[in-house]
Amino acid sequence: MSISASEIREKAEKIRGQIAADRRRLHQIPEIGMDLPETRDYIRKRLNEMEIPWRDCGGKVPDKVMKDFMEAGFPKMERAIGITAVIGKGSPCILLRADMDALPIREESDLEFRSCNSYGHMCGHDSHAAMLLGAAQILKDMEDSLKGSVKLVFQPGEETGAGARMLVENGLLENPKVDAAFGLHVQPVTNTGEVGYSVGVNSSSLDTFILKIKGKGGHSSQPQLCVDPLMIMNQVYQAVNLLVTRETDPAAMVALTCGVAEGGTAVNIIPDEAQLHIGVRTQDVEAAEHLTKRIPEVIDHYVKAWNGEYEMTVFHTPCTYSDRDLCREMVPYMEEVLGKDMVHQIPPMSGTEDFGYITKEVPGMFVFLGAGKPGNAPLHNSHMVLDEDVLPLGAALHAYSAVSWLEAHSDK
């Protein structure tokens, strides 16, 4: 081994202050969606300071996709723009990924560097980007000894469920061709420095159905002259929930939620329209395929049975899959960085992670890195805070895993 895990840890500790400064600045300027100009400019500036060439990756969001995003409540997103950078040269090539978008949540904390706007990095993506910048510095300093190339990607739009998709469709995994991929996510309710990983399916898929039901409004005293979209919405709500209990294997983990059900303005008015947003999470491919087929059928039959009309937008985010062979290789590297007792296999998470678009194309591994302790406010909570001691650990994990993987594969 050309460099030890302890040497990488030492390098990461030496730049702890800079990683924290990067994280704190990004924390103050959270942006949501696919186009994050202030965040992107800061990361470009830092890469320039490290003399690491970068380029934008992404492109125009198709009009249909943009319409779908807006129907789902996201702001208008005409472009998806990430940043890629390559350190080293030639093959093999490993991709290190950090997401960088925030959530539409107003932060409630006493941090001196809390958010300066109405959004918040309550999912820790600011720390992901900062840790990858730290890894970039470590890798750049040893670039001449790398046995291949490391491709960095700073990704927008993870919270849309399709940011990785947009970058993959616009060439993320080419030039140079990516052979393996690694990503991590902080976990504030796990002890700092502990890593949890799953082999195989790592996270749930998510299928989202945005349903707009069109009826015929009128006076509540004359329902025979109307087509009541609220009644239709209620029928659909009950029917799709019954699909889970009667048409999926009880052994399959399926969580169906109608997170939005809205319409109407007054008790004596039958409205013209109503909306129902349906989300289905599962780690069972057969269940996902069945429900993806049956939910639209049920919607169509119920709406038409009551003389309504509808528009429907559908999103799909696949399961993230941690490749068995890659896990077998990477786990010892992580144990060298953190200690054998700090790396554990855990059950797949019930949430969804769009790193799955990358693991559909190349062998990948996704892990959770503890950044707090049990009892802390969880991810997506307005009070969520992170232990910044995690920052050099994450940078070291990225850097050492990449260096070790390249060395193991340089002669293959």
C-alpha positions, 0 to 999 in steps of 0.5 A: 500500500503506497499510503496508510489509512493513518497517514490519510487521517492525519492529512484530513486532520490538518485541513479540519479547519478548512473543511469546517469553514467550507461546511459553514459557508455552504450551510449559510447559503442553502438552495433547493432544486437543480440549479444552485448558483451560489452553492455552485460558485463557492465550490468552483472557487474552492476547486480553483484555489486547489488548482483542480480543473472542473467542468459543469455537468448537466443540461436543460431539464426537459419541459415535461420533466420541469412541468412534473417538478412544478406540479410536485411543488418544486420551483421552476427548474430549467437547468440541472447543473452539477460540477465534476472534477478529475484528479489523476489520469487514466483508468481505472476510474472511481466516482466520489459523489456529494449532493449539495442541495438543501430542503424547503425547511426554515432552520431553527437553531442557535448556530452562528452560521445558521441559514441566511434564508428560508431554506435549510441544510437539514439533510446534511448535504452541506457537510457532504460537499465540504467533506468531498472538497476535503478529500479533493485536497488530499487527493490533489496533494498525492495526484502523481501517485494515484493508480488511475483517476478519481472523478468527483461530482457535486450533485444538485437535486437529490431532494427532487429524486432525480438530480443524479438521473439528470447528470447520468443522462448528460454524461456523468459516467463518461469522459472518463468512463466510471468503473465504480462509485462511492457515496456517503450520507451523514446520520445525526442520530448515530454516534460520530464516526460509526459507519452503517452499510447494507449489501444489495438493496440499500434504500427504498424505491419511491414512486410518486403519483401527483393526481389532479381530479377535475369535476364540475363545481356547484352549490352543495344543495344540488349535488346531482348537477355536479361532479364532486372531485372531493368525493372521487378523491376520497374513493381513490384514497381508500382504493389505493390503500387497499391495494397494499393490503390485498395485492402485495405480499405481506412480507414485502416492505411497502409504505404507501402514503397520501401526503397531500389531499386538498380541494375546496374553499367553503362548506356549501360549495362543491369545487371544480378540482381536488388534488391527491399526492400518492407516494409508494416506497418499497424495497421489493421490486415485484411489489413496486412493479405491481403497484406502479401498474395498478395504481394508475388503473385504479385511479382511471376506473374510479375517476371515470366511474364518477364522471370525472376527468384527471391529469396525473404526473408520475415520478420514479426513483429506483432503489440504491444498490450496494454491489456485493463485490464492491462492499467486500472490497471497501469495508476493510478500507473503512475499517482501517480508517475508523476502526473495525468496531466502528463499521457495521452492516445494517438493514436497508433504510426505508427512505429513498436516495437518488444515488440509485440512478448511478448504481443502476449503471455502475457498481456502487456502494452507499454508506451512512456516517454517524455525525451525532448521537442517539436522541439528536434531532433527525434528518429533515428536522428544523432543529437538526445539527451535526457534530463537526468532528465528522468532517475530517472522518468523511474526507478521509473515508472518501480519499482512502477508499478511492486510493485503495480501490484504484491500487487494487484495480490498477493491474486488472 
